[in-house]
Amino acid sequence: MNEWLRRYARQSRRDDTAATWIIATPEGRIAAFASLSMTGIDRSEAPASLGKGSPNPVPGLLIGRLAVDQDFEGRGVGTALVQHALALAVGLNISAACKAVVVVALNAEAKAWWLRLGFHCFDEEDDDCFDLFLLTAEIEETFGAT
Ligand SMILES: CC(C)(COP(=O)(O)OP(=O)(O)OC[C@H]1O[C@@H](n2cnc3c(N)ncnc32)[C@H](O)[C@@H]1OP(=O)(O)O)[C@@H](O)C(=O)NCCC(=O)NCCS
């Protein structure tokens, strides 16, 4: 993850392929980062809630990378960054349509963390499924309720 930030964050911003958001301390130390890109979700792989009535590919926002510095883990920084990405998805949905936010969980532990935030598996029956999504409509409902 550090390697990606160091080597590719600036380049992918320059190439307009990913935008990297950072949470830093006032001293400039990076506590966490997330990279975001627009994506097209293969409708044939999507569950009904995502694919039904959608074009192919289904328009979405991809959280491509997310990492929190170990010194800052467990303090809500990762959650705050995801909340920021979700708020961006709601805004994007108004201006250009974004059906869902998607992420590929890094491992089983990360998957459990995403599920806790409300994400769903593409295939609920498959324990080895690491492709996750959250409908933008669900985000809007949550924001509307707070
Ligand atoms: C996963 C990661 C982003 C979490 O970031 P974080 O800032 O530590 O997480 P937060 O502090 O926002 O959330 C912590 C909460 O999640 C809970 N949590 C932690 N790991 C969990 C897990 N595996 N399953 C369920 N809940 C978990 C904690 O108990 C805590 O709950 P609380 O707020 O009720 O006390 C971070 O650990 C990380 O960078 N991991 C390595 C890279 C990675 O896996 N990235 C995800 C890419 S898919």
PDBQT file of the ligand as one rigid body, heavy atoms in Angstrom, charges set to zero:
ROOT
HETATM    1  C1  LIG A 201      -9.073  -2.078   7.328  1.00  0.00    +0.000 C 
HETATM    2  C2  LIG A 201      -8.598  -0.679   7.731  1.00  0.00    +0.000 C 
HETATM    3  C3  LIG A 201      -8.732   0.247   6.524  1.00  0.00    +0.000 C 
HETATM    4  C4  LIG A 201      -9.439  -0.190   8.902  1.00  0.00    +0.000 C 
HETATM    5  O1  LIG A 201      -9.101   1.155   9.200  1.00  0.00    +0.000 OA
HETATM    6  P1  LIG A 201      -9.192   1.719  10.720  1.00  0.00    +0.000 P 
HETATM    7  O2  LIG A 201      -8.983   3.182  10.662  1.00  0.00    +0.000 OA
HETATM    8  O3  LIG A 201      -8.288   0.945  11.582  1.00  0.00    +0.000 OA
HETATM    9  O4  LIG A 201     -10.694   1.345  11.087  1.00  0.00    +0.000 OA
HETATM   10  P2  LIG A 201     -11.678   2.209  12.016  1.00  0.00    +0.000 P 
HETATM   11  O5  LIG A 201     -10.910   2.722  13.173  1.00  0.00    +0.000 OA
HETATM   12  O6  LIG A 201     -12.400   3.202  11.184  1.00  0.00    +0.000 OA
HETATM   13  O7  LIG A 201     -12.705   1.100  12.446  1.00  0.00    +0.000 OA
HETATM   14  C5  LIG A 201     -12.425   0.346  13.569  1.00  0.00    +0.000 C 
HETATM   15  C6  LIG A 201     -13.661  -0.389  13.967  1.00  0.00    +0.000 C 
HETATM   16  O8  LIG A 201     -13.787  -1.533  13.126  1.00  0.00    +0.000 OA
HETATM   17  C7  LIG A 201     -13.762  -2.692  13.975  1.00  0.00    +0.000 C 
HETATM   18  N1  LIG A 201     -13.028  -3.706  13.257  1.00  0.00    +0.000 N 
HETATM   19  C8  LIG A 201     -11.701  -3.775  13.073  1.00  0.00    +0.000 A 
HETATM   20  N2  LIG A 201     -11.412  -4.872  12.353  1.00  0.00    +0.000 NA
HETATM   21  C9  LIG A 201     -12.578  -5.495  12.109  1.00  0.00    +0.000 A 
HETATM   22  C10 LIG A 201     -12.937  -6.683  11.461  1.00  0.00    +0.000 A 
HETATM   23  N3  LIG A 201     -12.032  -7.471  10.888  1.00  0.00    +0.000 N 
HETATM   24  N4  LIG A 201     -14.239  -7.025  11.413  1.00  0.00    +0.000 NA
HETATM   25  C11 LIG A 201     -15.181  -6.261  11.949  1.00  0.00    +0.000 A 
HETATM   26  N5  LIG A 201     -14.902  -5.111  12.606  1.00  0.00    +0.000 NA
HETATM   27  C12 LIG A 201     -13.620  -4.746  12.692  1.00  0.00    +0.000 A 
HETATM   28  C13 LIG A 201     -13.083  -2.263  15.243  1.00  0.00    +0.000 C 
HETATM   29  O9  LIG A 201     -13.485  -3.068  16.322  1.00  0.00    +0.000 OA
HETATM   30  C14 LIG A 201     -13.584  -0.862  15.402  1.00  0.00    +0.000 C 
HETATM   31  O10 LIG A 201     -14.895  -0.880  15.936  1.00  0.00    +0.000 OA
HETATM   32  P3  LIG A 201     -15.414   0.234  16.983  1.00  0.00    +0.000 P 
HETATM   33  O11 LIG A 201     -15.340   1.541  16.248  1.00  0.00    +0.000 OA
HETATM   34  O12 LIG A 201     -16.799  -0.185  17.303  1.00  0.00    +0.000 OA
HETATM   35  O13 LIG A 201     -14.459   0.169  18.105  1.00  0.00    +0.000 OA
HETATM   36  C15 LIG A 201      -7.111  -0.698   8.221  1.00  0.00    +0.000 C 
HETATM   37  O14 LIG A 201      -6.996  -1.624   9.264  1.00  0.00    +0.000 OA
HETATM   38  C16 LIG A 201      -6.094  -1.055   7.137  1.00  0.00    +0.000 C 
HETATM   39  O15 LIG A 201      -5.542  -0.183   6.483  1.00  0.00    +0.000 OA
HETATM   40  N6  LIG A 201      -5.819  -2.366   6.966  1.00  0.00    +0.000 N 
HETATM   41  C17 LIG A 201      -4.808  -2.821   6.000  1.00  0.00    +0.000 C 
HETATM   42  C18 LIG A 201      -5.230  -2.567   4.552  1.00  0.00    +0.000 C 
HETATM   43  C19 LIG A 201      -6.631  -3.023   4.245  1.00  0.00    +0.000 C 
HETATM   44  O16 LIG A 201      -7.064  -4.093   4.644  1.00  0.00    +0.000 OA
HETATM   45  N7  LIG A 201      -7.343  -2.165   3.508  1.00  0.00    +0.000 N 
HETATM   46  C20 LIG A 201      -8.681  -2.451   3.062  1.00  0.00    +0.000 C 
HETATM   47  C21 LIG A 201      -8.570  -2.599   1.588  1.00  0.00    +0.000 C 
HETATM   48  S1  LIG A 201      -9.852  -3.588   0.967  1.00  0.00    +0.000 SA
ENDROOT
TORSDOF 0
